[in-house]
Amino acid sequence: MPATPTLVSANVSNVKINGEVVPGLQFIDDKIGNGRVEGHLKVSSVYRPLEMVLTGSGSRKTFQILIELKKQGITIMTLSFDECYVTRTNFLMNANGVSTSEYTFNGTRIRQRF
């Protein structure tokens, strides 16, 4: 008998970088292959802590991403991306003046906790 899928709610789940919730997050995705973790974050406007890492004005060059997947407000799984660093960033502004920043990152590993 196949396992019943668990549906999590994006609007109550959290994505944190170095322990701080990322405001204005629009999406995050990742892929794992050849011993590497690569992912993308898209946020409204810019996310200052990652910009500081890029410009060297931050105290850390690497960071950790923690995703708390929740169902009905209860964390059912945590994903941790360790020793991440930004490899690329894109700033976009549409015709309505709404801006977004996209960050591509690599990490050394991903851990899951249920």
C-alpha positions, -999 to +999 in steps of 0.1 A: +000+000+000+015+034-010+023+059+017-002+088+021+014+121+010+017+148+036+007+183+025+025+212+041+014+248+040+038+274+024+021+303+042+029+289+077+062+273+069+095+292+075+126+297+056+155+311+077+190+322+068+214+321+098+184+319+121+164+349+107+131+344+087+135+356+052+109+384+046+092+386+012+103+351+001+085+342-031+101+308-038+130+285-030+140+254-049+170+231-048+185+202-067+210+177-054+235+159-076+272+149-079+277+156-042+265+192-046+235+211-034+224+240-057+194+262-050+176+294-058+158+320-037+136+348-049+126+376-026+107+408-030+131+437-033+165+426-018+175+405+012+202+426+029+220+398+048+228+381+014+238+414-002+262+419+027+278+385+020+281+394-017+298+427-010+321+415+017+306+438+043+292+409+062+311+390+089+304+357+073+310+344+037+289+312+042+255+309+056+229+282+066+194+279+052+168+262+074+134+253+061+107+244+086+079+226+067+046+230+087+012+215+086-015+233+106+012+253+123+032+223+135+067+216+121+067+182+105+101+183+088+131+205+088+156+208+060+190+223+066+214+235+039+248+238+053+278+260+044+260+278+016+275+305-005+260+328-032+272+320-067+250+344-086+224+372-080+199+389-104+179+420-097+147+424-116+122+453-119+089+450-138+070+477-156+049+483-124+080+491-104+080+459-084+115+446-078+127+411-069+161+396-063+171+361-072+200+344-055+216+312-066+235+293-040+256+262-035+259+242-003+280+214+010+251+192+022+215+190+030+201+173+061+165+163+068+149+159+102+114+145+108 
